[in-house]
Structures are given as C-alpha cells and as structure tokens.
C-alpha cells in the first residue's frame, strides 16, 4: 500500500480495551488479516485493562 509501514508497540497496545469494543487497527487496516496478536505475549482482557489504566495515568 505504498511506503507507509506501521508497527504496533506491544508495550503500549491495549487492543483498544478502555477505548473501543474491538481493536481499531483491525477495523481500519486496508489489508485483511494483517494485524495478528503475538502468541508469545498472551494478555487477558483484565491485563489489557490494567495496561490501559497505567498508560492513561501517565
């Protein structure tokens, strides 16, 4: 899709927990099935929420 390549920072990604019902990146990506979760970094919804709270406070 051109020269723009975006990389998601797993340390800052909450999969939109705290913001939206589903990950926005997956909704807006022009290429289907290109955004996948890292199987070596499983995070529960509660863990994602805790990350959101910490990031929102900073």
Secondary structure as the mmCIF struct_conf table of DSSP 4:
data_model
#
loop_
_struct_conf.conf_type_id
_struct_conf.id
_struct_conf.beg_label_comp_id
_struct_conf.beg_label_asym_id
_struct_conf.beg_label_seq_id
_struct_conf.end_label_comp_id
_struct_conf.end_label_asym_id
_struct_conf.end_label_seq_id
BEND BEND1 UNK A 3 UNK A 3
TURN_TY1_P TURN_TY1_P1 UNK A 10 UNK A 12
TURN_TY1_P TURN_TY1_P2 UNK A 15 UNK A 19
BEND BEND2 UNK A 21 UNK A 22
HELX_RH_AL_P HELX_RH_AL_P1 UNK A 24 UNK A 28
BEND BEND3 UNK A 30 UNK A 31
TURN_TY1_P TURN_TY1_P3 UNK A 32 UNK A 33
TURN_TY1_P TURN_TY1_P4 UNK A 39 UNK A 40
BEND BEND4 UNK A 41 UNK A 41
HELX_RH_AL_P HELX_RH_AL_P2 UNK A 45 UNK A 57
#
